Amino acid sequence: MPIEPSENWQDVHESDIEAVARLLRRGEISIVSGGHLARFEKQFAAFAGGRHAVATNNGTAAIHAALWAAGVRSGDEVAVCDYGFHGMAAAVRSLGAVVVPVDAEPLGLTMDPQDLSRAISERTTAILVHNPWGIPADYAALRAAAPGVPLVADASHAHGALYRDEPLAAHADIACFSLGRGKLVSGGELGCAVTRDPELHERMLVYGHVNRVPGDLKTLDWGGSAVGLKLRPHPVALVLALGQLKRYPEKQALQRGYARDVETIAGDLGLIPLRPCCAAERVYWRIVLGVPEGLAATPEEVATIAERLRRAGAALEPNHYWPTLQHQSLFDWEDHRAGIRRRPCPVAARIVPRLLTLPARVQPPADALERLRECLTAVLAGDDTRTTSPVSTGETPQ
Ligand SMILES: Cc1ncc(COP(=O)(O)O)c(C=O)c1O
C-alpha cells in the first residue's frame, strides 16, 4: 500500500526490505567501519562532489561535526542565513558559538553575499549556508565576501544540486546533508558531511567516529583535545539510503518535470517561483511561490489565500521558516538569549511571509496538474467554488 495516496512513487523498494532483512539475519545491527558504512560514504562523497564523507546519525550531527572541524568554538560567531532551519542554529549553539543572521537575496532566498560582508566580524569562524528547497547559494560570491572564512553548506534540501556545473562539496569546504525522513534521499534518520579536504575529514572523524580511527588519531597531533562524541549511523539507515541513491536520478528528473510545470502554471497566474540567483541547477525538495503585492496587499491576505487554497484541497504546507531564524523561540530560552547577534534582515522579513509552499511530487496522479491549475485559478480569482474536488492530499512534512 502506498504511504501517501496522491503519490505513486515509493522510496523504499522490496529490494531494500530484503537487504535490510539480510542485514538483520546476520545480526549486523551496528556498524563501526567498513561494509555498508564504507560503501555509503564512498558513493555519497562522489555524489556530493567531494573526496571524503563522514556518515552521521542525522543531519544536525553532520553540521555539528562540520562546524567543529572548521574551528568553531565557544564564543565564536557563525554567520547563518536568516531564512533557515532552527537545527542550523542549534548546531551553532551546541558548540557555544553565537548565531549571526544574514539576510537573503530576493530571488532564491539564499544568503546575500553583500549582507554577509556587513555581518562578519573578527570573531566570525564559519559561514553556514542554506540551500533552501534545493536552490544553491552563490558560493563564489560568498567566498569573495568573506575571504578565508570556511564555508559550510547545509545541503539538507539540495541532494544533487549543482553550482557552476558541480555538486556543492566542490565549492563549500564541507557540505552537510540530512537524509532524514522525507528528504530527497533518506535513510529515515541519517546525515552525511562531505569534503575534499583530508584534514577536515580527519577532524570530523575525530569528532564523530572516534573509535573508528585509531590510526587517524595518530596522524595529527590531537593530544588530549579530541572530543570523541559518537555520531555514527545505524546500518539499516545506510542500506535504505544506498537503495535510494541508486534511484535518485530518475526520481529527481520526475520531480523536476512536475515542479517546472507547476511553476509555469503558477507564473501564468502571477505568482513568483523562487529560483537560483546564480549559475546553478537547482533540485526540488519543495515548490515555493511568492505572492506579489498585486495579488495580496499584506501578509495577512497571503495567509488567507493559503487557507483558501487548503480548503480547496491544495496540499499547501505551513510556511516553514516564518518567523525567520533570529525570531524563533530558541532564542527566548535562557541559555540562548545571548547566543544571537540580531541584525536587520529586511529582504527576508519582506518576502518570507509572502510564500506558498507545495510538495514537489514525483509520480502524481495523471490529473494532478490540471486540478492544481483549477484550484489556483479559482482561489486567485476569488471564485473558490469552481473547485469541487480535492487537488491532492499529502503528509505534512517535518
Ligand atoms: C535545512 C536543514 N538543515 C538541517 C536539518 C536537520 O536534519 P536532521 O533532521 O536529519 O537532523 C534539516 C531537517 O529537516 C533541514 O531542513
PDBQT file of the ligand as one rigid body, heavy atoms in Angstrom, charges set to zero:
ROOT
HETATM    1  C1  LIG A 401      17.939  22.841   6.302  1.00  0.00    +0.000 C 
HETATM    2  C2  LIG A 401      18.027  21.728   7.287  1.00  0.00    +0.000 A 
HETATM    3  N1  LIG A 401      19.160  21.571   7.980  1.00  0.00    +0.000 NA
HETATM    4  C3  LIG A 401      19.294  20.596   8.891  1.00  0.00    +0.000 A 
HETATM    5  C4  LIG A 401      18.279  19.707   9.134  1.00  0.00    +0.000 A 
HETATM    6  C5  LIG A 401      18.469  18.692  10.219  1.00  0.00    +0.000 C 
HETATM    7  O1  LIG A 401      18.495  17.404   9.741  1.00  0.00    +0.000 OA
HETATM    8  P1  LIG A 401      18.114  16.170  10.681  1.00  0.00    +0.000 P 
HETATM    9  O2  LIG A 401      16.650  16.255  10.947  1.00  0.00    +0.000 OA
HETATM   10  O3  LIG A 401      18.487  14.975   9.853  1.00  0.00    +0.000 OA
HETATM   11  O4  LIG A 401      18.917  16.286  11.909  1.00  0.00    +0.000 OA
HETATM   12  C6  LIG A 401      17.072  19.813   8.432  1.00  0.00    +0.000 A 
HETATM   13  C7  LIG A 401      15.969  18.881   8.682  1.00  0.00    +0.000 C 
HETATM   14  O5  LIG A 401      14.878  18.999   8.165  1.00  0.00    +0.000 OA
HETATM   15  C8  LIG A 401      16.944  20.859   7.477  1.00  0.00    +0.000 A 
HETATM   16  O6  LIG A 401      15.810  21.035   6.791  1.00  0.00    +0.000 OA
ENDROOT
TORSDOF 0
